[in-house]
Amino acid sequence: MMNFTFRQLKAFEAVARHLSFTRASEELHLTQPAVSMQIKQLEEHVGLPLFEQVGKRIFLTDAGREMHHYACAIATQLSEAEMVMDEMRGLKRGRLTIAVASTANYFVPRMIAAFCQRHSGVSVTLEVTNREALLSMLTANTMDLAIMGQPPSKGLVAHPFMENPLVMIAPPEHPLVAEKAIPLERLRSEPFIVREQGSGTRAATERFFEQHGEQLTAGQEMHSSEAIKQAVEAGLGLGVLSLHTLEMELALGRLAVLDVAGFPIRRQWYVVYPQGKRFSQVGQAFLDFTLQEAQGILRMPTLEAA
C-alpha cells in the first residue's frame, strides 16, 4: 500500500507538468531542495523511479506517466471538493432533512419551495409522520429540524413561528351549523371522527374536553386529516382539525366550522431541534427563514370566512 501525502503528490504533479524542478519550486513557493525531497520521498513510497535525467533535462518514466495520470485525477477531485465546500458555505448547495407532523404537511411544502427558490442547489428531504414518531426522531437526532405542535420542553429547543388554531368541523347540512356559541354539553351525543393515538391534534382535543369536564366520544379513528375530512363530509360524525388543513373544503363549501364555546383551540406551530444541535449553514438558514418569513408567505383560511 502506497502511503504518500497530498503535499508529495502536489509537488510531483507540478514537476511532471513543468518537467522542471526549478519552475515547480517557483510555482509552489518552495525551495528546490524541498521539492526534490518531496519527490524522493514519493519515489520511496512507490518503490519505482518517477523521473529520469538525460543530460540537463528530466523526463517521466513509465511509472511516472502512470502516477501523473492518477495525480491529475486526484487533484481534480480535490478541486471539486473545495468548490462544493465553498458553495455550501455560500448556500449554493447543501442537503436538508425536515421532519414534520402530518398536519404541517399542508403548508411546509410551500415553505420549502420558497426557500429553494433562493437557494436552488439545496436538496430537501421531507419526513411526514405523527407526533409520537416525530419525538422519537428528535431523540435520535436524525433530522436537521422538526415542525410540530406543542413539543415537550425536556431536551428540546422550540421556537413558535405561526398560529395553529384547531376548529370543529361538520357537514354543511348539519343542524348545529346554524347555531351560535354551542356549549360543549350539547355535543355529548355527537360521534367524533378522531386521529390515531400519538397524534398531537387528538391529544390537544382530548385535553380540551377534559379541562372542561366533558369527554370526547370517539366514533371512528382515522390516520390522516384527509380521511377525517372525508368521513365528516359523509356525515359519519364531527371532527377537530387544524384550520391549515381546511382551505379547499371551506372554499368549496364541503365542510363548515361550528361555532363552539371555547373554540378554536389556540395552539402554535413550533420549529424544534435537540438542545446543543450543531447546524450546517443550510440548516441555520432554513431555521432563520422559518422564524422570520414563514408566516408572511403562508395563507390560512380566516375564521370569519369559515
Wavefront OBJ file of the C-alpha trace (Angstrom):
o trace
v 0.000 0.000 0.000
v 1.399 3.373 -1.048
v 1.440 5.791 1.872
v 2.172 9.169 0.276
v 0.974 12.608 1.293
v -1.011 15.157 -0.691
v 1.935 17.509 -0.359
v 4.212 14.969 -2.079
v 1.613 14.389 -4.786
v 1.204 18.130 -5.361
v 4.977 18.568 -5.736
v 5.155 15.635 -8.130
v 2.298 16.961 -10.280
v 3.983 20.356 -10.584
v 7.355 18.871 -11.560
v 5.694 16.452 -14.024
v 3.746 19.295 -15.646
v 6.732 21.620 -15.989
v 9.395 18.894 -16.333
v 11.481 21.265 -14.237
v 12.278 21.273 -10.528
v 13.077 24.991 -10.711
v 9.750 26.060 -12.224
v 7.816 23.721 -9.921
v 9.524 25.175 -6.830
v 8.691 28.705 -8.007
v 5.014 27.781 -8.502
v 4.787 26.087 -5.112
v 6.767 28.817 -3.330
v 9.220 26.212 -2.029
v 12.963 25.855 -2.324
v 14.253 23.481 -4.989
v 15.806 21.130 -2.366
v 12.404 20.956 -0.597
v 10.689 19.926 -3.839
v 13.410 17.395 -4.570
v 12.923 15.922 -1.086
v 9.144 15.542 -1.662
v 9.776 13.715 -4.947
v 12.413 11.453 -3.360
v 10.018 10.505 -0.542
v 7.237 9.787 -3.041
v 9.529 7.560 -5.116
v 10.448 5.655 -1.940
v 6.724 5.043 -1.218
v 6.066 3.974 -4.809
v 9.176 1.804 -4.998
v 9.990 2.974 -8.543
v 11.769 5.974 -10.092
v 9.282 8.541 -11.435
v 11.758 10.749 -13.302
v 14.929 10.123 -15.320
v 17.512 12.695 -16.256
v 19.085 12.830 -19.698
v 21.765 15.489 -19.843
v 20.254 18.596 -18.207
v 16.640 17.613 -18.940
v 14.288 15.417 -16.928
v 11.610 13.080 -18.270
v 8.843 10.973 -16.766
v 9.489 7.269 -16.557
v 6.725 4.791 -17.444
v 5.832 4.661 -13.726
v 5.964 8.459 -13.628
v 3.492 8.764 -16.507
v 1.065 6.408 -14.757
v 1.461 8.285 -11.478
v 0.914 11.596 -13.259
v -2.403 10.340 -14.651
v -3.650 9.491 -11.164
v -2.176 12.636 -9.626
v -4.172 14.764 -12.091
v -7.359 12.835 -11.317
v -6.833 13.253 -7.561
v -6.103 16.974 -7.977
v -9.333 17.369 -9.955
v -11.332 15.604 -7.253
v -9.791 17.774 -4.548
v -10.559 20.921 -6.544
v -14.170 19.841 -6.959
v -14.446 19.071 -3.241
v -13.096 22.518 -2.395
v -15.611 24.119 -4.785
v -18.505 22.172 -3.267
v -17.473 23.187 0.249
v -17.240 26.825 -0.856
v -20.682 26.594 -2.454
v -22.173 25.024 0.645
v -20.736 27.807 2.775
v -22.413 30.208 0.393
v -25.681 28.166 0.466
v -25.466 27.382 -3.251
v -25.625 23.689 -2.423
v -26.482 21.553 0.555
v -28.858 18.935 1.927
v -31.634 19.493 4.424
v -33.791 16.930 6.222
v -37.016 18.225 7.758
v -39.415 16.093 9.801
v -42.959 17.389 10.209
v -46.164 16.433 11.940
v -48.589 15.166 9.299
v -50.872 18.204 9.675
v -47.941 20.530 8.938
v -47.542 18.850 5.561
v -50.372 21.103 4.328
v -48.107 24.158 4.426
v -44.464 23.094 4.861
v -44.006 22.250 1.137
v -44.811 25.902 0.329
v -42.133 26.976 2.814
v -39.623 24.613 1.212
v -40.486 25.875 -2.284
v -39.943 29.498 -1.243
v -36.641 28.619 0.453
v -35.374 26.626 -2.533
v -36.196 29.457 -4.929
v -33.493 31.440 -3.158
v -31.086 28.525 -2.798
v -31.609 26.482 -5.954
v -28.831 23.992 -5.237
v -30.314 22.869 -1.907
v -31.997 19.451 -1.862
v -34.616 18.773 0.824
v -35.866 15.505 2.270
v -39.262 15.786 3.963
v -40.279 13.183 6.546
v -44.001 13.264 7.407
v -45.209 11.408 10.491
v -47.290 11.763 13.654
v -46.227 13.378 16.909
v -45.093 10.171 18.628
v -42.767 9.149 15.792
v -41.558 12.737 15.460
v -40.435 12.801 19.088
v -38.531 9.550 18.525
v -36.733 11.104 15.564
v -35.852 14.157 17.633
v -34.460 11.945 20.388
v -32.312 10.134 17.824
v -31.306 13.464 16.186
v -31.944 12.029 12.711
v -33.057 15.290 11.075
v -31.966 18.910 10.819
v -35.227 20.414 12.050
v -38.741 19.350 13.019
v -42.009 21.252 12.686
v -44.785 20.267 15.050
v -47.388 21.424 17.556
v -46.618 21.864 21.256
v -43.407 19.889 21.962
v -42.201 18.667 25.339
v -39.634 21.016 26.851
v -37.159 18.397 28.054
v -34.041 18.201 25.886
v -35.514 20.249 23.035
v -35.385 23.828 21.806
v -38.717 25.028 20.391
v -39.492 28.337 18.687
v -43.119 29.272 17.933
v -43.494 30.800 14.481
v -47.182 30.631 13.479
v -50.650 30.107 14.943
v -52.258 26.668 14.628
v -55.952 27.008 15.580
v -57.935 23.773 15.924
v -61.562 24.088 14.809
v -64.581 21.799 14.974
v -65.996 20.803 11.604
v -69.289 19.339 10.399
v -71.007 18.710 7.057
v -72.722 21.904 5.814
v -76.211 20.425 6.311
v -75.638 19.531 9.983
v -78.260 21.224 12.228
v -75.564 22.682 14.521
v -74.088 24.738 11.679
v -76.726 27.450 12.112
v -76.274 27.741 15.895
v -74.014 30.182 17.767
v -71.851 29.644 20.864
v -72.714 25.946 21.083
v -71.978 24.661 24.628
v -69.798 21.552 24.877
v -72.535 19.624 26.686
v -74.645 19.844 23.527
v -72.059 17.624 21.839
v -72.228 14.677 24.244
v -74.368 12.639 21.867
v -72.338 13.554 18.784
v -69.839 10.972 17.487
v -66.407 12.320 16.625
v -64.007 11.176 13.942
v -60.574 11.330 15.606
v -56.933 10.888 14.713
v -54.950 7.872 15.887
v -53.267 7.617 19.279
v -49.969 9.519 19.130
v -51.465 12.390 17.134
v -50.895 15.875 18.565
v -54.306 17.052 17.293
v -56.077 14.230 19.109
v -54.133 14.818 22.332
v -54.935 18.544 22.294
v -58.643 17.879 21.638
v -58.969 15.291 24.409
v -57.127 17.600 26.808
v -59.510 20.469 25.949
v -62.616 18.354 26.623
v -61.190 17.030 29.913
v -60.338 20.545 31.093
v -63.974 21.491 30.540
v -65.369 18.446 32.330
v -66.507 16.681 29.177
v -65.449 13.508 27.400
v -64.829 13.191 23.688
v -66.942 10.432 22.119
v -64.644 8.779 19.569
v -66.831 7.189 16.923
v -64.136 6.221 14.423
v -60.378 6.568 14.275
v -58.543 7.750 11.155
v -54.836 8.012 10.426
v -54.875 11.201 8.361
v -56.572 14.582 8.221
v -57.764 13.789 4.703
v -59.601 10.686 5.920
v -61.243 12.664 8.734
v -62.409 15.364 6.322
v -63.964 12.797 4.013
v -65.657 10.979 6.903
v -67.099 14.217 8.287
v -68.265 15.285 4.845
v -70.008 11.915 4.503
v -71.901 12.561 7.748
v -70.177 9.977 9.940
v -69.533 12.456 12.750
v -67.877 15.699 13.754
v -64.148 16.336 13.655
v -61.486 18.630 15.105
v -58.687 19.641 12.746
v -56.161 22.397 12.220
v -57.567 25.287 10.223
v -54.495 24.912 7.994
v -55.894 21.662 6.582
v -59.281 23.082 5.500
v -58.563 25.735 2.885
v -60.021 23.878 -0.113
v -63.028 22.288 1.668
v -64.162 25.587 3.181
v -63.735 27.424 -0.126
v -65.854 24.796 -1.912
v -68.472 24.622 0.842
v -67.886 20.914 1.512
v -67.355 21.440 5.247
v -68.435 24.019 7.811
v -66.777 25.256 11.004
v -69.018 25.069 14.071
v -69.264 27.988 16.499
v -68.496 26.032 19.679
v -67.816 27.707 23.025
v -64.080 27.758 23.720
v -63.144 27.067 20.103
v -60.893 27.411 18.281
v -58.315 25.696 20.456
v -55.424 28.141 20.256
v -52.142 26.423 19.501
v -48.860 27.302 17.836
v -46.607 25.715 15.277
v -43.047 25.259 16.500
v -39.741 24.664 14.795
v -37.914 22.213 17.046
v -34.436 20.732 17.410
v -32.406 18.980 20.142
v -30.515 21.108 22.639
v -26.907 21.541 21.570
v -27.734 20.881 17.911
v -24.931 21.951 15.570
v -26.434 23.289 12.371
v -24.972 23.250 8.899
v -25.090 26.565 7.051
v -28.189 25.454 5.152
v -29.873 24.216 8.344
v -29.269 27.529 10.088
v -30.542 29.400 7.036
v -33.801 27.406 6.992
v -34.290 27.969 10.727
v -33.852 31.729 10.265
v -36.159 31.682 7.238
v -38.877 29.848 9.190
v -38.777 32.219 12.159
v -38.568 35.422 10.137
v -40.574 34.827 6.981
v -42.738 31.700 7.050
v -45.836 33.366 8.467
v -45.714 36.036 5.784
v -45.687 33.585 2.857
v -48.298 31.099 4.124
v -52.028 31.510 3.659
v -54.593 30.263 6.148
v -58.409 30.419 5.961
v -59.765 33.054 8.312
v -62.259 32.089 10.995
v -64.508 34.875 9.793
v -64.633 33.433 6.277
v -65.153 29.949 7.679
l 1 2 3 4 5 6 7 8 9 10 11 12 13 14 15 16 17 18 19 20 21 22 23 24 25 26 27 28 29 30 31 32 33 34 35 36 37 38 39 40 41 42 43 44 45 46 47 48 49 50 51 52 53 54 55 56 57 58 59 60 61 62 63 64 65 66 67 68 69 70 71 72 73 74 75 76 77 78 79 80 81 82 83 84 85 86 87 88 89 90 91 92 93 94 95 96 97 98 99 100 101 102 103 104 105 106 107 108 109 110 111 112 113 114 115 116 117 118 119 120 121 122 123 124 125 126 127 128 129 130 131 132 133 134 135 136 137 138 139 140 141 142 143 144 145 146 147 148 149 150 151 152 153 154 155 156 157 158 159 160 161 162 163 164 165 166 167 168 169 170 171 172 173 174 175 176 177 178 179 180 181 182 183 184 185 186 187 188 189 190 191 192 193 194 195 196 197 198 199 200 201 202 203 204 205 206 207 208 209 210 211 212 213 214 215 216 217 218 219 220 221 222 223 224 225 226 227 228 229 230 231 232 233 234 235 236 237 238 239 240 241 242 243 244 245 246 247 248 249 250 251 252 253 254 255 256 257 258 259 260 261 262 263 264 265 266 267 268 269 270 271 272 273 274 275 276 277 278 279 280 281 282 283 284 285 286 287 288 289 290 291 292 293 294 295 296 297 298 299 300 301 302 303 304 305 306
